[in-house]
Amino acid sequence: MAINQAALIRYVDALQADTYKVQLKNRSTEEGFWVSYSPTQLLNAGPYLRRKNAHGFDIYARPIGYQYILLDDLTRLVLADVATVKPCLLLETSPNNYQAWLILSEVPADRDTAKAICQQVAQQFNADPASAEPDHVGRLPGFTNRKPKYQLATGNYPFVILHRAEYRYSSFHPRGGAVLYAPTVTHQQLSVNHRSSSIKDSVSEQDFGVACGLLRIGKTDEEIYQYLLATSPNLAYRKGKHVDYYLRRTITSARRLPNGY
């Protein structure tokens, strides 16, 4: 089996979407068009897409559904942080430039909500904000990146490399409505560091988002405490003897947000 076809199979298996929107774009001729494929159709289209790629077309795609979040233009420096939220795909689209896909455990209700979440995730991981849209396409693995600046001395172009592929839900939690409904929320109210400079910061922000989400559905402080105690990743290692203080501070900070969330 060709390497690029194997990468395409892994791509589809990791996303498990019902429909994929594929974009073909030729930078030289400015020709471009869209195609919608089922998973089987996308896999069967592999030889056709490879021919188009060889004739100058870049190949882009996205799974259809607001639960799919693309992180574009990631640097190697943030990949460890991105790994903490369990992306289903990690691709190297050009040398030392990466894209990641996340699957949210809950589907956003509408496009505006999905867009706000896309922007939130992009901000957290310093991804390209211009790509933080619920219908933005990423590159397909196994095909070449035809941007002129990446052309090799041989005349060839680098392949989009699939580094990680696993069907799983992301552990990322939107900030419980804080971004969607309270855009003036401050760093102090969130009690987190938005630089995402460490795994601890990233997980603490996730804990805060979970607390906000549970408050929105009417959970008590004690119920939230017990839930975080049971589910927060590596909690004892991260917080040591300060676990109780950390959890109660997180819940208190969540309650200080406007309207309680």
Sequence and secondary structure as in RCSB ss.txt:
>XXXX:A:sequence
MAINQAALIRYVDALQADTYKVQLKNRSTEEGFWVSYSPTQLLNAGPYLRRKNAHGFDIYARPIGYQYILLDDLT
RLVLADVATVKPCLLLETSPNNYQAWLILSEVPADRDTAKAICQQVAQQFNADPASAEPDHVGRLPGFTNRKPKY
QLATGNYPFVILHRAEYRYSSFHPRGGAVLYAPTVTHQQLSVNHRSSSIKDSVSEQDFGVACGLLRIGKTDEEIY
QYLLATSPNLAYRKGKHVDYYLRRTITSARRLPNGY
>XXXX:A:secstr
  HHHHHHHHHHHHH  S EEEEEEETTT  EEEEEE HHHHHHTHHHHHHHHHTTEEEEEEESSTTEEEEEEE 
GGGHHHHHTT  SEEEEEETTEEEEEEE SS  SSHHHHHHHHHHHHHHTT  GGG STT  EE TTSB   GGG
  TTS   B EEEEE          TTHHHH TT  HHHHTS TT  SHHHHHHHHHHHHHHHHHHTT  HHHHH
HHHHHHSTTHHHHHGGGHHHHHHHHHHHHHTSGGG 
